[in-house]
Amino acid sequence: MIPLTMANSGETVTICKITGKDEVRQHLAELGFVVNSDITVITQLSGNLIVQVKDSRIALDRSMANRIMI
């Protein structure tokens, strides 16, 4: 498993694990980041990401993206 920040732009990956406190995991789940779901990395700039989850594009900073393991 590697953090989401290691994925390349345009790559579609599957979430294996989400780490962090319960509040953080709940917030990410509400945004659509759940285990075994596929997400596509749209762009990456300085560790900050824009990803596509289902039909939505979501921006994540480096600290949040590092909690999502692929």
Jmol script that loads the backbone (N, CA, C; Angstrom):
load data "model"
ATOM      1  N   MET A   1       0.842  -1.189   0.000  1.00  0.00           N
ATOM      2  CA  MET A   1       0.000   0.000   0.000  1.00  0.00           C
ATOM      3  C   MET A   1       0.883   1.247   0.000  1.00  0.00           C
ATOM      4  N   ILE A   2       0.448   2.218  -0.777  1.00  0.00           N
ATOM      5  CA  ILE A   2       1.146   3.508  -0.836  1.00  0.00           C
ATOM      6  C   ILE A   2       0.111   4.625  -0.673  1.00  0.00           C
ATOM      7  N   PRO A   3       0.533   5.812  -0.223  1.00  0.00           N
ATOM      8  CA  PRO A   3      -0.427   6.919  -0.092  1.00  0.00           C
ATOM      9  C   PRO A   3      -0.874   7.436  -1.460  1.00  0.00           C
ATOM     10  N   LEU A   4      -2.021   8.044  -1.490  1.00  0.00           N
ATOM     11  CA  LEU A   4      -2.597   8.583  -2.725  1.00  0.00           C
ATOM     12  C   LEU A   4      -1.677   9.606  -3.385  1.00  0.00           C
ATOM     13  N   THR A   5      -0.867  10.299  -2.597  1.00  0.00           N
ATOM     14  CA  THR A   5       0.030  11.313  -3.164  1.00  0.00           C
ATOM     15  C   THR A   5       1.058  10.705  -4.114  1.00  0.00           C
ATOM     16  N   MET A   6       1.271   9.389  -4.067  1.00  0.00           N
ATOM     17  CA  MET A   6       2.244   8.727  -4.934  1.00  0.00           C
ATOM     18  C   MET A   6       1.644   8.351  -6.292  1.00  0.00           C
ATOM     19  N   ALA A   7       0.338   8.503  -6.470  1.00  0.00           N
ATOM     20  CA  ALA A   7      -0.304   8.168  -7.743  1.00  0.00           C
ATOM     21  C   ALA A   7       0.003   9.234  -8.784  1.00  0.00           C
ATOM     22  N   ASN A   8       0.040   8.831 -10.037  1.00  0.00           N
ATOM     23  CA  ASN A   8       0.318   9.743 -11.147  1.00  0.00           C
ATOM     24  C   ASN A   8      -0.971  10.363 -11.668  1.00  0.00           C
ATOM     25  N   SER A   9      -0.844  11.526 -12.304  1.00  0.00           N
ATOM     26  CA  SER A   9      -2.004  12.175 -12.915  1.00  0.00           C
ATOM     27  C   SER A   9      -2.598  11.270 -13.986  1.00  0.00           C
ATOM     28  N   GLY A  10      -3.911  11.193 -14.025  1.00  0.00           N
ATOM     29  CA  GLY A  10      -4.602  10.372 -15.005  1.00  0.00           C
ATOM     30  C   GLY A  10      -4.755   8.917 -14.590  1.00  0.00           C
ATOM     31  N   GLU A  11      -4.184   8.547 -13.469  1.00  0.00           N
ATOM     32  CA  GLU A  11      -4.225   7.157 -13.012  1.00  0.00           C
ATOM     33  C   GLU A  11      -5.497   6.897 -12.214  1.00  0.00           C
ATOM     34  N   THR A  12      -6.121   5.747 -12.462  1.00  0.00           N
ATOM     35  CA  THR A  12      -7.280   5.319 -11.685  1.00  0.00           C
ATOM     36  C   THR A  12      -6.812   4.280 -10.683  1.00  0.00           C
ATOM     37  N   VAL A  13      -7.130   4.509  -9.423  1.00  0.00           N
ATOM     38  CA  VAL A  13      -6.655   3.638  -8.345  1.00  0.00           C
ATOM     39  C   VAL A  13      -7.826   3.211  -7.466  1.00  0.00           C
ATOM     40  N   THR A  14      -7.597   2.162  -6.683  1.00  0.00           N
ATOM     41  CA  THR A  14      -8.607   1.655  -5.758  1.00  0.00           C
ATOM     42  C   THR A  14      -8.148   1.923  -4.330  1.00  0.00           C
ATOM     43  N   ILE A  15      -9.039   2.447  -3.513  1.00  0.00           N
ATOM     44  CA  ILE A  15      -8.718   2.738  -2.117  1.00  0.00           C
ATOM     45  C   ILE A  15      -8.671   1.429  -1.332  1.00  0.00           C
ATOM     46  N   CYS A  16      -7.551   1.201  -0.629  1.00  0.00           N
ATOM     47  CA  CYS A  16      -7.393   0.002   0.193  1.00  0.00           C
ATOM     48  C   CYS A  16      -7.671   0.270   1.663  1.00  0.00           C
ATOM     49  N   LYS A  17      -7.287   1.452   2.149  1.00  0.00           N
ATOM     50  CA  LYS A  17      -7.406   1.763   3.573  1.00  0.00           C
ATOM     51  C   LYS A  17      -7.420   3.270   3.750  1.00  0.00           C
ATOM     52  N   ILE A  18      -8.128   3.734   4.767  1.00  0.00           N
ATOM     53  CA  ILE A  18      -8.124   5.154   5.120  1.00  0.00           C
ATOM     54  C   ILE A  18      -7.700   5.251   6.579  1.00  0.00           C
ATOM     55  N   THR A  19      -6.644   6.014   6.828  1.00  0.00           N
ATOM     56  CA  THR A  19      -6.110   6.139   8.186  1.00  0.00           C
ATOM     57  C   THR A  19      -6.523   7.476   8.781  1.00  0.00           C
ATOM     58  N   GLY A  20      -6.258   7.654  10.063  1.00  0.00           N
ATOM     59  CA  GLY A  20      -6.564   8.914  10.733  1.00  0.00           C
ATOM     60  C   GLY A  20      -7.614   8.738  11.807  1.00  0.00           C
ATOM     61  N   LYS A  21      -7.969   9.849  12.426  1.00  0.00           N
ATOM     62  CA  LYS A  21      -8.977   9.829  13.483  1.00  0.00           C
ATOM     63  C   LYS A  21     -10.350   9.526  12.897  1.00  0.00           C
ATOM     64  N   ASP A  22     -11.261   9.139  13.772  1.00  0.00           N
ATOM     65  CA  ASP A  22     -12.616   8.796  13.330  1.00  0.00           C
ATOM     66  C   ASP A  22     -13.287   9.942  12.593  1.00  0.00           C
ATOM     67  N   GLU A  23     -13.084  11.188  13.071  1.00  0.00           N
ATOM     68  CA  GLU A  23     -13.725  12.336  12.436  1.00  0.00           C
ATOM     69  C   GLU A  23     -13.216  12.517  11.005  1.00  0.00           C
ATOM     70  N   VAL A  24     -11.923  12.312  10.810  1.00  0.00           N
ATOM     71  CA  VAL A  24     -11.326  12.473   9.479  1.00  0.00           C
ATOM     72  C   VAL A  24     -11.842  11.389   8.547  1.00  0.00           C
ATOM     73  N   ARG A  25     -11.870  10.154   9.017  1.00  0.00           N
ATOM     74  CA  ARG A  25     -12.357   9.055   8.176  1.00  0.00           C
ATOM     75  C   ARG A  25     -13.826   9.241   7.825  1.00  0.00           C
ATOM     76  N   GLN A  26     -14.610   9.732   8.776  1.00  0.00           N
ATOM     77  CA  GLN A  26     -16.036   9.985   8.524  1.00  0.00           C
ATOM     78  C   GLN A  26     -16.206  11.081   7.477  1.00  0.00           C
ATOM     79  N   HIS A  27     -15.417  12.152   7.590  1.00  0.00           N
ATOM     80  CA  HIS A  27     -15.491  13.253   6.630  1.00  0.00           C
ATOM     81  C   HIS A  27     -15.137  12.764   5.228  1.00  0.00           C
ATOM     82  N   LEU A  28     -14.077  11.983   5.102  1.00  0.00           N
ATOM     83  CA  LEU A  28     -13.688  11.455   3.794  1.00  0.00           C
ATOM     84  C   LEU A  28     -14.762  10.512   3.242  1.00  0.00           C
ATOM     85  N   ALA A  29     -15.365   9.717   4.112  1.00  0.00           N
ATOM     86  CA  ALA A  29     -16.436   8.812   3.671  1.00  0.00           C
ATOM     87  C   ALA A  29     -17.626   9.601   3.139  1.00  0.00           C
ATOM     88  N   GLU A  30     -17.937  10.723   3.782  1.00  0.00           N
ATOM     89  CA  GLU A  30     -19.049  11.561   3.313  1.00  0.00           C
ATOM     90  C   GLU A  30     -18.748  12.172   1.954  1.00  0.00           C
ATOM     91  N   LEU A  31     -17.467  12.373   1.647  1.00  0.00           N
ATOM     92  CA  LEU A  31     -17.080  12.903   0.339  1.00  0.00           C
ATOM     93  C   LEU A  31     -17.033  11.809  -0.734  1.00  0.00           C
ATOM     94  N   GLY A  32     -17.140  10.538  -0.330  1.00  0.00           N
ATOM     95  CA  GLY A  32     -17.144   9.441  -1.285  1.00  0.00           C
ATOM     96  C   GLY A  32     -15.892   8.591  -1.264  1.00  0.00           C
ATOM     97  N   PHE A  33     -14.962   8.887  -0.355  1.00  0.00           N
ATOM     98  CA  PHE A  33     -13.736   8.103  -0.245  1.00  0.00           C
ATOM     99  C   PHE A  33     -13.991   6.924   0.682  1.00  0.00           C
ATOM    100  N   VAL A  34     -14.377   5.782   0.112  1.00  0.00           N
ATOM    101  CA  VAL A  34     -14.632   4.577   0.888  1.00  0.00           C
ATOM    102  C   VAL A  34     -13.759   3.447   0.349  1.00  0.00           C
ATOM    103  N   VAL A  35     -13.458   2.494   1.222  1.00  0.00           N
ATOM    104  CA  VAL A  35     -12.591   1.372   0.856  1.00  0.00           C
ATOM    105  C   VAL A  35     -13.206   0.602  -0.311  1.00  0.00           C
ATOM    106  N   ASN A  36     -12.359   0.180  -1.234  1.00  0.00           N
ATOM    107  CA  ASN A  36     -12.704  -0.580  -2.443  1.00  0.00           C
ATOM    108  C   ASN A  36     -13.396   0.247  -3.518  1.00  0.00           C
ATOM    109  N   SER A  37     -13.407   1.578  -3.383  1.00  0.00           N
ATOM    110  CA  SER A  37     -13.957   2.401  -4.458  1.00  0.00           C
ATOM    111  C   SER A  37     -12.813   2.901  -5.338  1.00  0.00           C
ATOM    112  N   ASP A  38     -13.120   3.132  -6.604  1.00  0.00           N
ATOM    113  CA  ASP A  38     -12.122   3.623  -7.558  1.00  0.00           C
ATOM    114  C   ASP A  38     -12.186   5.136  -7.636  1.00  0.00           C
ATOM    115  N   ILE A  39     -10.997   5.755  -7.676  1.00  0.00           N
ATOM    116  CA  ILE A  39     -10.902   7.202  -7.862  1.00  0.00           C
ATOM    117  C   ILE A  39      -9.858   7.468  -8.932  1.00  0.00           C
ATOM    118  N   THR A  40     -10.007   8.581  -9.629  1.00  0.00           N
ATOM    119  CA  THR A  40      -9.069   8.959 -10.682  1.00  0.00           C
ATOM    120  C   THR A  40      -8.373  10.255 -10.285  1.00  0.00           C
ATOM    121  N   VAL A  41      -7.050  10.252 -10.360  1.00  0.00           N
ATOM    122  CA  VAL A  41      -6.274  11.455 -10.072  1.00  0.00           C
ATOM    123  C   VAL A  41      -6.313  12.334 -11.316  1.00  0.00           C
ATOM    124  N   ILE A  42      -6.866  13.536 -11.206  1.00  0.00           N
ATOM    125  CA  ILE A  42      -6.963  14.448 -12.343  1.00  0.00           C
ATOM    126  C   ILE A  42      -5.659  15.233 -12.483  1.00  0.00           C
ATOM    127  N   THR A  43      -5.272  15.959 -11.437  1.00  0.00           N
ATOM    128  CA  THR A  43      -4.006  16.693 -11.458  1.00  0.00           C
ATOM    129  C   THR A  43      -3.351  16.617 -10.092  1.00  0.00           C
ATOM    130  N   GLN A  44      -2.040  16.849 -10.104  1.00  0.00           N
ATOM    131  CA  GLN A  44      -1.279  16.861  -8.868  1.00  0.00           C
ATOM    132  C   GLN A  44      -0.290  18.010  -8.934  1.00  0.00           C
ATOM    133  N   LEU A  45      -0.288  18.849  -7.896  1.00  0.00           N
ATOM    134  CA  LEU A  45       0.609  19.998  -7.843  1.00  0.00           C
ATOM    135  C   LEU A  45       1.126  20.145  -6.422  1.00  0.00           C
ATOM    136  N   SER A  46       2.405  19.948  -6.238  1.00  0.00           N
ATOM    137  CA  SER A  46       3.055  20.060  -4.920  1.00  0.00           C
ATOM    138  C   SER A  46       2.426  19.150  -3.876  1.00  0.00           C
ATOM    139  N   GLY A  47       1.964  17.987  -4.273  1.00  0.00           N
ATOM    140  CA  GLY A  47       1.348  17.057  -3.330  1.00  0.00           C
ATOM    141  C   GLY A  47      -0.132  17.272  -3.140  1.00  0.00           C
ATOM    142  N   ASN A  48      -0.660  18.415  -3.578  1.00  0.00           N
ATOM    143  CA  ASN A  48      -2.100  18.668  -3.515  1.00  0.00           C
ATOM    144  C   ASN A  48      -2.744  18.038  -4.747  1.00  0.00           C
ATOM    145  N   LEU A  49      -3.903  17.448  -4.564  1.00  0.00           N
ATOM    146  CA  LEU A  49      -4.521  16.667  -5.635  1.00  0.00           C
ATOM    147  C   LEU A  49      -5.921  17.157  -5.964  1.00  0.00           C
ATOM    148  N   ILE A  50      -6.296  16.969  -7.216  1.00  0.00           N
ATOM    149  CA  ILE A  50      -7.694  17.048  -7.621  1.00  0.00           C
ATOM    150  C   ILE A  50      -8.036  15.659  -8.124  1.00  0.00           C
ATOM    151  N   VAL A  51      -9.036  15.042  -7.503  1.00  0.00           N
ATOM    152  CA  VAL A  51      -9.407  13.671  -7.851  1.00  0.00           C
ATOM    153  C   VAL A  51     -10.875  13.615  -8.233  1.00  0.00           C
ATOM    154  N   GLN A  52     -11.198  12.624  -9.034  1.00  0.00           N
ATOM    155  CA  GLN A  52     -12.595  12.395  -9.409  1.00  0.00           C
ATOM    156  C   GLN A  52     -13.096  11.187  -8.641  1.00  0.00           C
ATOM    157  N   VAL A  53     -14.139  11.423  -7.851  1.00  0.00           N
ATOM    158  CA  VAL A  53     -14.794  10.370  -7.078  1.00  0.00           C
ATOM    159  C   VAL A  53     -16.217  10.282  -7.592  1.00  0.00           C
ATOM    160  N   LYS A  54     -16.546   9.169  -8.205  1.00  0.00           N
ATOM    161  CA  LYS A  54     -17.840   8.995  -8.840  1.00  0.00           C
ATOM    162  C   LYS A  54     -18.020  10.118  -9.863  1.00  0.00           C
ATOM    163  N   ASP A  55     -18.998  11.005  -9.690  1.00  0.00           N
ATOM    164  CA  ASP A  55     -19.221  12.075 -10.667  1.00  0.00           C
ATOM    165  C   ASP A  55     -18.751  13.435 -10.167  1.00  0.00           C
ATOM    166  N   SER A  56     -17.987  13.468  -9.084  1.00  0.00           N
ATOM    167  CA  SER A  56     -17.547  14.735  -8.491  1.00  0.00           C
ATOM    168  C   SER A  56     -16.035  14.872  -8.539  1.00  0.00           C
ATOM    169  N   ARG A  57     -15.571  16.115  -8.672  1.00  0.00           N
ATOM    170  CA  ARG A  57     -14.140  16.404  -8.566  1.00  0.00           C
ATOM    171  C   ARG A  57     -13.902  17.071  -7.222  1.00  0.00           C
ATOM    172  N   ILE A  58     -12.917  16.555  -6.496  1.00  0.00           N
ATOM    173  CA  ILE A  58     -12.650  17.031  -5.138  1.00  0.00           C
ATOM    174  C   ILE A  58     -11.170  17.369  -5.020  1.00  0.00           C
ATOM    175  N   ALA A  59     -10.870  18.490  -4.386  1.00  0.00           N
ATOM    176  CA  ALA A  59      -9.486  18.888  -4.132  1.00  0.00           C
ATOM    177  C   ALA A  59      -9.093  18.420  -2.738  1.00  0.00           C
ATOM    178  N   LEU A  60      -7.896  17.845  -2.642  1.00  0.00           N
ATOM    179  CA  LEU A  60      -7.368  17.375  -1.362  1.00  0.00           C
ATOM    180  C   LEU A  60      -5.990  17.964  -1.139  1.00  0.00           C
ATOM    181  N   ASP A  61      -5.707  18.387   0.082  1.00  0.00           N
ATOM    182  CA  ASP A  61      -4.352  18.828   0.365  1.00  0.00           C
ATOM    183  C   ASP A  61      -3.484  17.601   0.668  1.00  0.00           C
ATOM    184  N   ARG A  62      -2.183  17.821   0.769  1.00  0.00           N
ATOM    185  CA  ARG A  62      -1.237  16.721   0.938  1.00  0.00           C
ATOM    186  C   ARG A  62      -1.533  15.895   2.186  1.00  0.00           C
ATOM    187  N   SER A  63      -1.873  16.548   3.303  1.00  0.00           N
ATOM    188  CA  SER A  63      -2.086  15.802   4.552  1.00  0.00           C
ATOM    189  C   SER A  63      -3.297  14.876   4.456  1.00  0.00           C
ATOM    190  N   MET A  64      -4.361  15.327   3.803  1.00  0.00           N
ATOM    191  CA  MET A  64      -5.539  14.463   3.624  1.00  0.00           C
ATOM    192  C   MET A  64      -5.230  13.329   2.654  1.00  0.00           C
ATOM    193  N   ALA A  65      -4.555  13.645   1.562  1.00  0.00           N
ATOM    194  CA  ALA A  65      -4.251  12.629   0.560  1.00  0.00           C
ATOM    195  C   ALA A  65      -3.324  11.559   1.114  1.00  0.00           C
ATOM    196  N   ASN A  66      -2.447  11.917   2.052  1.00  0.00           N
ATOM    197  CA  ASN A  66      -1.548  10.931   2.653  1.00  0.00           C
ATOM    198  C   ASN A  66      -2.290   9.940   3.547  1.00  0.00           C
ATOM    199  N   ARG A  67      -3.497  10.242   3.948  1.00  0.00           N
ATOM    200  CA  ARG A  67      -4.278   9.328   4.782  1.00  0.00           C
ATOM    201  C   ARG A  67      -5.002   8.278   3.962  1.00  0.00           C
ATOM    202  N   ILE A  68      -5.081   8.480   2.660  1.00  0.00           N
ATOM    203  CA  ILE A  68      -5.775   7.543   1.776  1.00  0.00           C
ATOM    204  C   ILE A  68      -4.724   6.616   1.174  1.00  0.00           C
ATOM    205  N   MET A  69      -4.814   5.335   1.506  1.00  0.00           N
ATOM    206  CA  MET A  69      -3.856   4.348   1.028  1.00  0.00           C
ATOM    207  C   MET A  69      -4.445   3.591  -0.166  1.00  0.00           C
ATOM    208  N   ILE A  70      -3.611   3.431  -1.193  1.00  0.00           N
ATOM    209  CA  ILE A  70      -4.069   2.742  -2.412  1.00  0.00           C
ATOM    210  C   ILE A  70      -3.241   1.489  -2.633  1.00  0.00           C
TER     211      ILE A  70
END
end "model"
wireframe off; spacefill off
backbone 0.3
color backbone group
